[in-house]
């Protein structure tokens, strides 16, 4: 999974905008607040998937047992 500098920059910008939307959504009392919050969750989804893939690859390449991996993921 190789991305260029521009790709990583775009990814970081999307994640920052998503974090801002999730933070500011509950603070807006109009009807746009929940919409902003949900759109922020959607924008943050790629970062969650990326971290899941990285953790999975790190754990499966380690010498931990399956129960050990479960404890690491819960911690």
N, C-alpha and C positions, 0 to 999 in steps of 0.2 A: 504494500500500500504506500506508494510514493506519491507525494503531492509536491507541487512547486511552492515557492515562497508565497506567491499570490493566493494559492489555494488555502494554505494555512492561515494567511491573513484574513481571507474571507470567512473561514471557519471560526476564527477567533472573534471577528466582528459579530457574526450571527449569534455566537454564544453570549457575548456581552449584551447584545440587544435583548436576547431572551432572558438573561438574568435581570436586566432592568425592568422588563415587562412583568416578570413574576414578582419583583419587589414592589413595583408601583401599582400594579393592578388592584390589590386589596385596599390600597390607600385612596383610590378614586371612588367616590360614592355614587357617581352617575352610572348609567347603564354600560358605559364603555369600560368600566373597571374589570368586571368578570371576563369580558372579551379580551382585554389586554392580558389578563392573567393566563387565560387558556392559550392564547397565541404564544405567550412566553414559554409555556410548557412544551408546546409543539416545537418551538425554536431550540429548546434545550435538549430535545430527544436525540439528535445526532451525537452530542457530546456524551450522553449516557450510554449510547450504543458503543461508541469508541472506547470509553473506559471499560465497559464490559468485555470487549474483545481483548484489550490489553491485559486485563487481570486474568482472563481465562488462559491466554497464551502463557503468561508468567507462571500461573499455577500448574498448568499441565506439563510444562517443561521442568518443573521442580520434582523433587523426590518425595513429595508429600503423599500420604495415603489419601483415600477418598474422604475418610472422616476428618483427617487433618485439613484438607481443603475446605470442608464445610465449616470448621472452626475459624479458619482464616477469613472466609467470606462473611461470617457472622460478626467478626470483630471490627 
